[in-house]
Amino acid sequence: MGNILETIKAANEGKLIDGLGKACGISKAQASHALDKLVPAIASKILAKSDNDPDDYQDLIDIVDDEEQVNYLTKPSWSFSIAAIEDGQDILSHLFGSVSDAIANELQLDHDDATNARLANFSATFCVAAMASRNQALFFTSEPEDDEEPSGLWAMLVAALLKGLMQSLTRKRPRRRYRRRTYGRKKTRKRSSTRKRKSTTTRRRRRRKKTPSLNDLIGDLFRG
């Protein structure tokens, strides 16, 4: 089944961890060790919060349905951008009250506060991005509805169109002028973008068999 920690460590052929170390001024081994501690701690908070609050769970599902989230794992220009830090701050504030509370009380590491904050911010962003990646995989591997089932040449055409669409989306970079919606941040960038995202989300949910569970999104991180 795998889990989000494995997804993060395997991202961009393992280069994400290298980049994390460089972005935080530590070694690759130290970055990997930090992820081992931070990802389960952050995921545990997401699990507890979303499991006990249907509105929070719905918000999380809306975020992981956004294909752009996966770019934080696959595109270096996204992975260590200011937008990635800002998203991480939103997530940590939503889960722990503030970034400082998070690193002081529950995400303590053997680094100075500034390094710990950067590690925590990036890790939080990567956690949600990994959930989006797993959600995307579940969507594309789920069986289509009977009246939508493509076959033969039509299936090839649909696959090609989807591939082209995904490539187009991943070429974009996050902009700072308008804050993108992230888990823990309720406001959206533009009303028109909100309508478009809701429409895409509705189509996606109609095509897949069921909305993913928290265990689907996090994986077997807390098992065994």
N, C-alpha and C positions, 0 to 999 in steps of 0.2 A: 504493500500500500504506500509506503514512503511517508514523508512528512515535510513540513515547511522548512525545517533546518536543513534537510538533505537537498531540498529544492534550491535554497539560498546558496549552499556550498557548491552545488553543481552548476550554478548559473554562469552563463557566458564561459563555459568550459573551465570553470574553476577560477577564472580571472577576477571575479567579483571580490573574492577574499583578498587577493593581492591588492586590488584597488582600494579596498577598505583600509588595509594596513597603511598604505601610502597616504591616504586622505587623513588618517588620524595620527600619522607619525610614529607608527609602531610596526613590528614585524608581522609577516604573514601568519606565523604561528600564534602570536599574541592576538591577532584579529580573529583567527579561528576559535581560539579559546574563549574570547569575549562573546562570540556568537553562541557558543555552547551554553553559556550562562544566560545571556540576554534573551535569546529567542524563546526558550521555554518560559521564562518569567513573564515576558510580554504576552505570549500566546495564552498563558494561564489566566491573565487578567482579561484578555479578550473573551476567552471561553466563559469565565465567570460572569462578566458583565452582559454579554449577549445571551447567555443561557437563561438569565434571570429577567431580562428586559426585552420583550418582543419588538419594541420600537428600535432598540439598539441593534438587535439582530437584523431587522429589516434594513437599517442604515448600512450595516456591514455588507449585506448582500448587494445592495445598490452599488457600493463602492467596488466590490470585487467583480461586478459585472462590467466594469469599465475596462476595456482592453488596454487603455493607456497605462494602467497600473503596472503591467508586466514589463514595460520599458525600463522601470527602475532596476530590474534584474539583468536586462539584456543590452542596454545602451549606456556606455560609460558617461555620455554627456548628460544622461538623466540620473544615473546611479549616485553620483557625488555632486549633484547640482545644489544650488540654494533651495530650489523647490523641494528636493528630497529632504533637506534639513527641516524646512518649514513644515512639510507633511509629518515628519517624525515628531516635531514639537507638538503639533495638533493631537497626534495619536497618544503621546505620553501624557499630555495634559488631560485628555479625555479619560484615560485609564487610571492615572495616579494622582491627579490634581494639578501637578506641574512637573516640568522636567527636573527641577532641582529636588523635589520630593522623591521622584522616581529614582534618581541616582544616589540620593542620600540614604534612603530607607530600604529600597528593594533591589536596586540594580548596581550595587557596589562592585567596583573592579579595582585592580591594583594600578591605577593610573591617576594623574591629576584630574581635577574636576572638569577642566575644559575638554580633555581627551575623552573622559567618561561620557560627557554630554554628547560629543560628536558620535561616539560609538552607539550610544543609546538612541539618538535621533535616527541615524542610518538604519540601525537594527529594527526599529519600529516600522519604518517605511518599508524595509525589505520583508518584514513579516506579512504585512498586508499585501504587498506585491506577490509574495509566494502563494498566498491564499488565492489571489486573482489568477495566478498561473495554474494552480490546481483546479480552480473553477473552470478555467478555459479548457483544460484537458478533459474534464468531465463533460462539458458541453459538446465538444467535438467528437467525443467517443460515444455519447448517448445515442440511442436509436431514435430516428425521426418518427413522427406520427405517421400512421398508415397512409393518410391522404397527402402526405408531403414527401413520401419516400422517393428519392431520385434513383435512377438506375442507368447503367450503360453510359452512353455519350453524355447524357444530361448530368449524371453524377460527376463526370470529369469536368464539365463546364462549370458546375457549381463549385467544385473544389478549386479550380483555377481562379474563379472570381473571388472566393474567400481569401485565397492566398494573396492576390493582388491588393485586396482591401486591407489585410493585416500589414502588408509591407508599407502601404501608404500611411497607415496610422503610426507605425513605429518610426517613420522618418521625422515626425514632429518632435520638437523639443518643448519642455514645459516653459511657459512664459511667467515672468514675475509681475507683469502689469496687472493681470487678473489672477487672483488666487483660485486654483482649481479646488473642487470639492474633494475632501479626503475624509477618512473615518475619524469622527470626532469634530469635524467642522461642518456645520449645517448649511452655511451659505454656499450658493453656487456662483460660478463665474458670470454667466449670462442666462437670462431667462430662456432664450432660444436654444442654448446648449442644453439646458435642463430638459426642455421638451424633447429634443432629439435623443438624449440619453434615456429618458423614460420610454420612448417609443422603441428604441433598440432593446432595452431591457425586457419590455413586454413581449417582443417577438422571440427573444431568446428563451424566456420562461415558457412560452407557449410550445416551443419546439422540444425542449427537454422534458423528460418524464417527471422530474420533481425538482424542487429547490434543494440545493446542496445543504447538508447538515453541517454543523460546526466540526464534527469529526471528519467529514469529507474534506473540508477546507484546511484543517490543521494536520490531519493524518494521524499516524500512530506515535506521535511525539511523546505521549505520556503513557504508553503501553510497555509493559515488560521492562 
